[in-house]
Amino acid sequence: MTHPGEPGYASAARRAASERTRSMDDAGGTGDGSAVRRRRAPQTLRRRLLVVIAGLVVLVSAIVGLVSVASLHDQLMARMDAQLVQATDRAARTLGEEREEREDRVPLPPEGAEALLRIPGQPVGAIAALVTDRAVVTFGAIDEEGDFVDPPEAIAPVLASVPADRTPVTVELDELGEYRAIAAPTDGGFSFVVAFPLAEVNATTAQLAVTVGVVAIAGLAAALVLGAVIVRRALVPLDRVTETATLVSELPLARGDVELPDEVPVDDERTEVGRLATSFNRMLGHVAASLSAREQSERKVRRFVADASHELRTPLASIRGYSELTRLHGGELPPDVVHALGRIESESLRMTELVEDLLLLARLDEGRELRRERVDLTRLVIDAVGDAQVAAPDHEWRVEVPDDEVTVTGDAGRLHQVVANLLANARVHTPEGTEVVVRVARVPAASGAPDPTRVRVTVTDDGPGIDPAVRATLFERFARGDASRSRRAGSTGLGLAIVKAVVTAHRGTVEVESEPGRTVFAVDLPA
């Protein structure tokens, strides 16, 4: 796993987040719908804006359509009621005139219904009826050709139930459909009913509703297309900010001279997106200045460490030489002097190793090229394990290498130092009798077959394992498992830091896995 600032950290973090999301979905797939909610498409800002636009268009269209359809329907019904009232007035006058012409002053039922339908202005489908004692005496209708016909008998009870109060009401006349009917009393004990069909009113209202719906759908489509274009253009600066931030997240910010991407173009600083882009550009400028200051400071420190290490090599060699020369003097020296000279030699040797390690790390930090030559990794590992076996015969050492030759391109001396440091780490931090196994193999590819382009060296021991609190800083400089910084084991705290620096310089990776009873250091190198 990479660390923040290292190449590929952002993409690795996104992959890890995606894998965690998929695992949560799989675990919750049989729940109460939470997995379905997690699998729902992300609500991006662009999508939310389009949803709001669509919702507003639908809401406005629905309100306009409902008001328009209701208003038209009310107007048509009001016009229909006015026609019914006029038809009622004409019918009342017609029936009165017929009663005055007759001697018994009581209109015959058949003549009364036809008289109502003969009134000018009656529409096609109009129905007229004479009612007495809530029963239809006679009724008739006008067909499409203008002839008088008898309507179905089933509608008679409905016509008889219309109240004779000159108030228009809507009635359902079976297969004839909806009618608007009005009833009025007469002087002869009869009441008459006039009914006009509502088919034309309903058809006009339905046609308007369909027209409004089609226009609303077309308007919604146009609004979505136009809104998508406008939102996309408005969010272009935000997309640029996202792209630049992604590029910055992929840069190796941990060390070295970092060249940040160009600033995000700002069209208008007065808009929200423009203010965000301006703030982001200022942040990039501050980050670039901070990284430049840090790089200059680190460069000075590296130069100081390299110069100091280089300058200390000669005095340390002189101290060690003079102490050895004093011990080789012909005269007899007191035991305490001999002991003191031995301590001087051992500490100067330890100091020399520390100086050499610091000088190597400083050179690697400066980016100095290592030697590039063909290295037989199998022979190198065998030689390193042989040296470790001589240094620690109380450990059990075992080597597992393939039959064919495994070679890499790199610096043989530095690669040998990598293996030697890992073996020394296993020797120093494990008790006697610990088994240490060193393996050399091809890295398995995704298909399971060995990858010819990668080589892996693993150092495995069955020791007590690494403290989890130390594991996170294991490859940092001067990192030690012993918090008291005891020198009993002779460790400088730079061994694993050198391992990581050398492996990184060879374009490889080093990882560690540890648990009580098993610790594995894995070094992957390009073949």
matplotlib code that plots the C-alpha trace (Angstrom):
import matplotlib.pyplot as plt

x = [0.0, 1.4, 1.4, 0.0, 2.0, 3.5, 2.8, -0.5, -1.8, -5.0, -5.9, -5.0, -7.3, -10.1, -9.7, -9.7, -12.9, -14.6, -13.7, -15.0, -18.3, -18.7, -18.1, -20.6, -23.2, -22.5, -22.9, -26.1, -27.7, -30.4, -31.2, -34.2, -33.2, -30.1, -27.9, -30.2, -29.7, -26.0, -25.9, -27.9, -26.1, -24.2, -26.2, -23.7, -24.2, -25.0, -27.6, -29.2, -29.4, -31.1, -33.5, -34.4, -34.9, -37.1, -39.1, -39.7, -40.8, -43.1, -44.6, -45.2, -46.6, -48.9, -50.2, -50.7, -52.3, -54.7, -55.7, -56.2, -58.2, -60.3, -60.9, -61.9, -64.2, -65.9, -66.4, -67.9, -70.2, -71.3, -72.1, -73.9, -75.9, -76.8, -78.1, -80.1, -81.7, -82.6, -84.0, -86.0, -87.5, -88.4, -89.9, -92.0, -93.4, -94.0, -95.9, -98.0, -99.0, -100.0, -102.1, -103.9, -104.8, -106.3, -109.8, -108.9, -105.7, -103.8, -101.2, -101.1, -97.9, -96.7, -97.3, -95.6, -92.2, -92.1, -93.0, -90.0, -87.7, -89.1, -87.8, -85.1, -81.5, -81.7, -78.4, -78.0, -78.6, -80.9, -83.5, -86.8, -89.3, -92.5, -92.7, -95.5, -95.4, -91.6, -92.4, -91.7, -94.9, -93.3, -89.8, -87.9, -84.5, -82.9, -80.6, -77.7, -80.0, -82.4, -85.2, -87.2, -86.3, -87.2, -84.3, -83.7, -86.2, -83.5, -82.8, -86.4, -85.8, -82.7, -84.6, -87.5, -85.1, -83.9, -85.2, -87.7, -86.0, -84.5, -80.9, -78.7, -77.3, -75.0, -76.5, -75.2, -77.6, -76.1, -74.7, -75.6, -72.9, -73.0, -75.7, -76.4, -80.1, -82.5, -86.2, -88.9, -92.6, -95.7, -99.1, -100.8, -99.2, -96.4, -92.7, -90.5, -86.8, -84.4, -81.0, -78.0, -75.1, -71.7, -69.7, -68.5, -67.5, -65.7, -63.9, -62.8, -61.5, -59.7, -58.2, -56.8, -55.5, -53.7, -52.3, -51.1, -49.5, -47.7, -46.5, -45.3, -43.3, -41.7, -41.0, -39.5, -37.2, -36.1, -35.5, -33.4, -31.3, -30.9, -30.3, -27.7, -25.8, -26.0, -25.1, -22.2, -20.8, -21.3, -19.5, -16.5, -14.3, -15.4, -14.3, -11.0, -10.5, -11.3, -8.9, -6.1, -6.8, -6.6, -3.3, -1.9, -3.1, -1.1, 2.1, 4.9, 4.7, 6.7, 10.1, 11.9, 11.3, 7.6, 6.2, 2.5, 0.1, -0.9, -3.5, -7.2, -8.5, -11.1, -13.8, -15.5, -14.3, -17.7, -19.5, -19.5, -17.5, -15.1, -14.5, -13.8, -11.3, -9.6, -9.3, -8.0, -5.4, -4.2, -4.0, -1.9, 0.4, 0.8, 1.4, 4.0, 5.8, 5.8, 7.0, 9.8, 10.9, 10.8, 12.8, 15.4, 15.6, 15.9, 18.5, 20.6, 20.2, 21.2, 24.2, 25.1, 24.8, 26.8, 29.5, 29.6, 29.7, 32.4, 34.5, 34.1, 35.4, 39.1, 39.0, 37.3, 39.9, 42.7, 41.2, 40.8, 44.3, 46.0, 44.2, 45.3, 48.9, 48.9, 47.8, 50.6, 53.2, 55.9, 55.5, 53.2, 50.0, 47.8, 44.6, 42.3, 44.2, 43.8, 40.1, 39.8, 41.6, 39.3, 36.3, 37.8, 38.2, 34.7, 33.0, 35.0, 34.0, 30.4, 30.6, 32.2, 29.3, 26.8, 28.7, 28.8, 25.1, 24.3, 26.5, 24.7, 21.2, 22.3, 23.6, 20.4, 18.3, 20.2, 19.2, 22.6, 22.5, 23.4, 25.5, 23.5, 24.8, 23.6, 23.3, 22.8, 20.3, 20.4, 24.2, 23.9, 21.3, 23.2, 26.4, 24.5, 22.9, 26.3, 27.7, 24.7, 25.1, 28.7, 27.7, 24.8, 25.3, 22.6, 19.9, 18.6, 19.2, 17.5, 17.6, 15.0, 16.0, 14.7, 16.8, 17.2, 19.2, 17.3, 18.9, 18.1, 19.7, 21.1, 24.0, 25.3, 26.9, 23.7, 21.5, 23.8, 23.4, 19.6, 19.6, 22.3, 20.3, 17.2, 19.1, 20.8, 17.4, 16.1, 19.3, 19.2, 15.5, 14.8, 15.9, 18.3, 16.9, 14.7, 14.4, 15.0, 14.0, 15.1, 13.3, 13.9, 11.0, 9.2, 6.3, 3.0, 0.9, -2.9, -3.4, -1.4, 1.6, 5.0, 5.5, 8.8, 9.2, 9.2, 11.4, 10.6, 13.0, 11.3, 12.9, 10.7, 11.3, 9.2, 10.2, 8.0, 6.9, 6.9, 5.1, 2.1, 3.0, 6.4, 5.3, 4.0, 7.4, 9.6, 11.3, 11.9, 15.4, 16.5, 13.4, 14.0, 11.9, 13.6, 12.2, 15.1, 17.5, 19.7, 23.0, 23.2, 22.4, 24.6, 21.8, 21.9, 18.2, 19.2, 19.2, 15.6, 15.7, 18.6, 16.7, 13.7, 15.9, 18.0, 14.9, 13.1, 16.2, 16.0, 12.2, 11.1, 9.0, 9.4, 6.6, 6.3, 3.7, 4.1, 2.2, 3.4, 5.3, 5.7, 7.3, 7.8, 9.8, 9.1, 11.3, 9.9, 12.4, 12.1, 13.7]
y = [0.0, 3.4, 6.4, 9.9, 11.8, 8.8, 7.9, 6.0, 6.8, 8.4, 5.6, 3.0, 4.7, 4.9, 1.2, 0.3, 2.4, 0.8, -2.7, -1.8, -0.5, -3.7, -5.9, -3.9, -4.4, -8.1, -8.3, -6.4, -7.8, -9.7, -6.9, -4.5, -2.5, -0.8, -2.5, -1.2, 2.3, 1.9, 0.6, 3.7, 5.9, 8.8, 12.1, 14.4, 18.2, 18.1, 15.4, 17.2, 20.5, 18.7, 17.0, 20.3, 21.8, 18.9, 19.1, 22.8, 22.3, 19.4, 21.4, 24.5, 22.5, 20.6, 23.7, 25.5, 22.4, 21.8, 25.5, 25.7, 22.4, 23.3, 26.9, 25.7, 23.0, 25.5, 27.9, 25.2, 24.0, 27.6, 28.0, 24.6, 25.7, 29.0, 27.1, 24.8, 27.8, 29.4, 26.1, 25.8, 29.3, 28.6, 25.2, 26.8, 29.4, 26.7, 24.5, 27.5, 28.4, 24.9, 24.6, 27.8, 26.5, 23.2, 23.1, 20.8, 23.0, 19.8, 18.8, 15.3, 13.6, 12.6, 16.1, 17.7, 15.9, 16.6, 20.2, 20.6, 19.0, 21.2, 24.4, 26.0, 25.7, 22.2, 20.3, 16.8, 14.3, 16.5, 14.7, 16.1, 14.4, 15.1, 13.9, 13.5, 12.0, 11.3, 9.1, 9.8, 10.1, 10.6, 11.5, 11.7, 12.6, 14.1, 11.9, 13.0, 13.4, 15.7, 13.1, 12.4, 9.0, 7.1, 6.9, 3.8, 3.1, 2.5, 6.3, 7.2, 6.8, 9.0, 11.7, 11.4, 11.9, 15.3, 17.9, 20.4, 23.5, 24.9, 24.0, 22.2, 18.9, 16.3, 12.8, 9.5, 8.0, 4.5, 4.0, 7.6, 8.9, 12.1, 14.7, 18.1, 18.1, 20.7, 20.3, 22.9, 22.6, 23.5, 24.7, 21.4, 19.3, 18.2, 19.0, 18.9, 17.8, 19.1, 17.3, 18.2, 15.8, 16.6, 14.5, 17.7, 19.4, 16.3, 15.8, 19.5, 19.2, 16.0, 17.4, 20.4, 18.0, 16.0, 19.1, 20.5, 17.1, 16.9, 20.5, 19.8, 16.7, 18.6, 21.5, 19.1, 17.5, 20.9, 22.2, 19.1, 19.4, 23.2, 22.8, 20.1, 22.3, 25.3, 23.3, 21.6, 25.0, 26.5, 23.6, 23.5, 25.5, 23.0, 20.1, 21.8, 22.2, 18.5, 17.5, 19.6, 18.3, 14.8, 15.5, 17.0, 14.0, 11.7, 13.6, 12.3, 15.1, 13.3, 14.3, 15.9, 18.9, 18.8, 20.7, 21.4, 21.7, 25.1, 27.2, 26.7, 29.3, 31.6, 33.1, 35.2, 35.6, 37.0, 33.6, 30.8, 28.5, 31.4, 32.1, 28.4, 28.3, 31.5, 30.1, 26.8, 28.7, 30.6, 27.2, 25.8, 28.8, 28.3, 24.6, 25.2, 27.8, 25.4, 22.5, 24.7, 25.9, 22.3, 21.0, 23.7, 22.9, 19.2, 19.8, 21.8, 19.0, 16.3, 18.4, 18.9, 15.1, 14.2, 16.7, 15.8, 12.1, 12.6, 14.7, 12.3, 9.3, 10.5, 11.4, 8.1, 6.2, 8.0, 7.2, 3.6, 3.5, 5.1, 2.8, -0.3, 1.1, 1.6, -1.9, -3.2, -1.3, -3.6, -2.6, -4.2, -2.2, -2.3, -4.3, -1.2, 0.5, -2.5, -2.5, 1.2, 0.8, -2.0, 0.1, 2.9, 0.6, -0.9, 2.5, 4.0, 1.0, 1.4, 5.2, 4.4, 2.2, 4.8, 7.5, 5.2, 4.5, 8.2, 9.0, 6.3, 7.6, 11.2, 10.1, 8.2, 11.2, 13.3, 10.9, 9.7, 6.9, 3.4, 1.1, -0.9, -4.3, -7.8, -9.3, -13.0, -12.7, -16.5, -16.4, -13.1, -14.5, -17.7, -15.7, -13.4, -16.4, -18.0, -14.9, -14.7, -18.4, -17.7, -14.6, -16.4, -20.2, -20.5, -19.7, -22.1, -20.7, -22.1, -21.0, -21.8, -20.8, -21.9, -24.2, -21.7, -18.5, -15.4, -12.1, -8.5, -5.2, -3.2, -2.5, -5.8, -4.2, -2.4, -5.4, -7.5, -4.8, -5.1, -8.9, -8.6, -5.9, -8.1, -11.1, -9.0, -7.7, -11.3, -12.3, -9.4, -9.4, -13.1, -15.5, -18.4, -21.4, -19.2, -20.6, -18.0, -18.9, -16.9, -17.5, -16.3, -16.6, -15.0, -12.8, -14.5, -12.7, -12.2, -15.5, -17.3, -18.0, -16.5, -13.0, -12.9, -9.2, -9.3, -11.0, -11.5, -12.1, -13.0, -13.3, -15.3, -16.1, -17.8, -15.3, -13.4, -10.9, -7.1, -4.8, -3.3, 0.1, 0.0, -1.5, 1.8, 3.5, 0.4, 1.7, 5.2, 6.4, 5.7, 3.6, 0.9, -1.7, -0.9, 2.4, 2.9, 3.1, 0.5, -0.2, -3.8, -5.2, -2.7, -1.4, 2.1, 2.2, 2.8, -0.8, -1.0, 2.6, 1.7, -1.4, 0.8, 3.5, 1.0, -1.0, 2.2, 3.3, 0.0, 0.8, -2.0, -2.3, -3.7, -4.8, -6.5, -8.8, -9.8, -11.8, -13.7, -16.7, -15.4, -12.3, -11.9, -9.2, -9.2, -7.3, -7.1, -6.0, -5.7, -8.6]
z = [0.0, -0.9, 1.4, 0.9, -1.6, -3.2, -6.9, -7.3, -3.8, -5.0, -7.4, -4.8, -2.3, -4.8, -5.6, -1.9, -1.3, -4.3, -2.9, 0.5, -1.0, -3.0, 0.0, 2.0, -0.8, -0.9, 2.9, 3.0, -0.1, 1.8, 4.2, 4.3, 1.2, 2.5, -0.1, -2.9, -1.5, -1.5, -5.1, -6.3, -8.7, -7.0, -6.9, -8.6, -8.6, -12.4, -11.8, -8.9, -10.9, -13.8, -11.4, -9.9, -13.4, -14.5, -11.2, -11.7, -15.3, -14.4, -11.5, -13.6, -16.5, -14.1, -12.5, -15.9, -17.4, -14.5, -14.3, -18.1, -18.4, -15.3, -16.6, -20.0, -18.6, -16.3, -19.2, -21.4, -18.6, -18.0, -21.7, -21.6, -18.6, -20.3, -23.3, -21.1, -19.2, -22.6, -23.9, -20.7, -21.1, -24.7, -23.7, -21.0, -23.4, -26.1, -23.6, -22.4, -25.8, -26.7, -23.4, -24.3, -27.8, -26.4, -25.0, -22.0, -21.4, -20.7, -23.3, -24.5, -23.5, -27.0, -28.3, -25.3, -25.8, -29.6, -28.9, -26.7, -29.3, -32.2, -30.4, -32.6, -31.4, -29.9, -30.5, -31.9, -29.1, -27.1, -25.0, -23.8, -21.4, -19.6, -16.0, -13.5, -10.1, -10.6, -13.7, -17.3, -19.3, -22.7, -23.9, -27.2, -28.7, -31.8, -33.7, -36.0, -39.0, -37.0, -36.7, -33.6, -32.0, -28.9, -26.5, -24.4, -21.7, -19.1, -18.9, -18.0, -14.2, -14.4, -16.2, -13.7, -10.8, -12.0, -9.5, -11.0, -9.6, -12.9, -11.6, -14.2, -13.0, -14.6, -15.1, -16.5, -19.1, -19.5, -23.0, -24.1, -21.7, -19.6, -20.1, -18.6, -17.6, -16.2, -15.1, -14.6, -13.5, -15.6, -14.6, -15.7, -12.9, -15.3, -15.2, -18.3, -18.5, -21.2, -21.4, -23.7, -24.3, -22.7, -25.3, -27.1, -23.8, -22.6, -26.0, -26.0, -22.4, -23.2, -26.3, -24.3, -21.7, -24.3, -26.0, -22.6, -21.8, -25.2, -24.9, -21.3, -22.4, -25.3, -22.9, -20.4, -23.0, -24.3, -20.7, -19.9, -23.1, -22.7, -18.9, -19.5, -21.9, -19.5, -16.4, -18.3, -19.4, -15.9, -14.2, -16.6, -14.2, -11.4, -13.7, -14.2, -10.5, -10.1, -12.8, -11.3, -7.8, -9.1, -10.8, -7.6, -5.6, -8.0, -7.6, -5.3, -2.7, -0.1, -1.3, -4.2, -6.3, -7.2, -10.3, -9.7, -12.6, -14.0, -12.3, -13.2, -15.7, -14.0, -16.3, -13.7, -10.1, -9.1, -9.5, -6.9, -9.2, -10.0, -6.3, -5.8, -8.7, -7.4, -3.9, -5.3, -7.3, -4.2, -2.4, -5.2, -5.0, -1.2, -1.6, -4.4, -2.2, 0.8, -1.3, -2.7, 0.8, 2.1, -0.9, -0.3, 3.4, 2.7, 0.1, 2.6, 5.2, 2.7, 1.6, 5.3, 6.1, 3.0, 3.7, 7.4, 6.7, 4.1, 6.5, 9.4, 7.5, 7.7, 11.5, 12.3, 10.2, 12.1, 15.5, 14.6, 13.2, 16.2, 18.6, 16.6, 16.4, 20.2, 20.8, 18.5, 20.5, 21.8, 25.4, 28.0, 28.5, 31.6, 31.3, 31.7, 28.9, 26.6, 27.4, 26.7, 23.4, 22.4, 23.2, 21.1, 18.2, 18.4, 18.8, 15.9, 13.8, 14.7, 14.0, 10.7, 9.7, 10.8, 8.7, 5.7, 6.0, 6.3, 3.3, 1.2, 2.2, 1.3, -2.1, -2.8, -1.7, -4.2, -6.9, -7.8, -10.3, -9.2, -11.3, -13.8, -14.5, -14.8, -11.3, -10.6, -7.8, -6.9, -6.3, -4.4, -2.0, -1.4, -0.6, 1.8, 3.6, 3.9, 5.6, 8.0, 8.9, 9.9, 11.9, 13.7, 13.8, 16.5, 13.9, 11.4, 7.9, 4.7, 1.1, -1.6, -5.1, -8.5, -10.7, -13.5, -13.1, -11.8, -12.9, -12.4, -13.6, -10.8, -8.4, -7.1, -4.0, -3.0, -3.7, -1.5, 1.2, 1.0, 1.5, 4.2, 6.1, 6.0, 7.3, 10.0, 11.1, 11.4, 13.3, 15.7, 16.6, 16.9, 19.6, 19.1, 17.2, 15.0, 11.5, 8.7, 5.2, 2.1, -1.1, -4.7, -7.2, -10.0, -9.0, -9.8, -12.4, -12.2, -14.1, -11.6, -13.9, -13.0, -14.3, -16.2, -15.6, -11.8, -9.2, -5.5, -2.7, 0.7, 4.1, 6.5, 10.1, 12.8, 15.5, 17.9, 15.2, 15.0, 17.4, 15.5, 16.9, 15.2, 11.9, 10.5, 10.9, 10.3, 7.2, 8.5, 9.5, 13.0, 13.6, 16.3, 17.9, 21.2, 22.4, 24.9, 21.9, 23.5, 21.7, 23.0, 19.5, 17.7, 15.6, 14.1, 13.0, 9.4, 8.1, 6.9, 5.7, 3.5, 2.2, 1.2, -0.4, -2.4, -3.5, -4.5, -6.5, -8.4, -9.2, -6.8, -3.7, -0.2, 2.1, 5.4, 7.0, 10.6, 13.2, 16.2, 14.8, 11.3, 9.8, 6.0, 4.3, 0.5, -2.0, -5.6, -8.3, -12.1, -13.8]

ax = plt.figure().add_subplot(projection="3d")
ax.plot(x, y, z, "-o")
ax.set_aspect("equal")
plt.show()
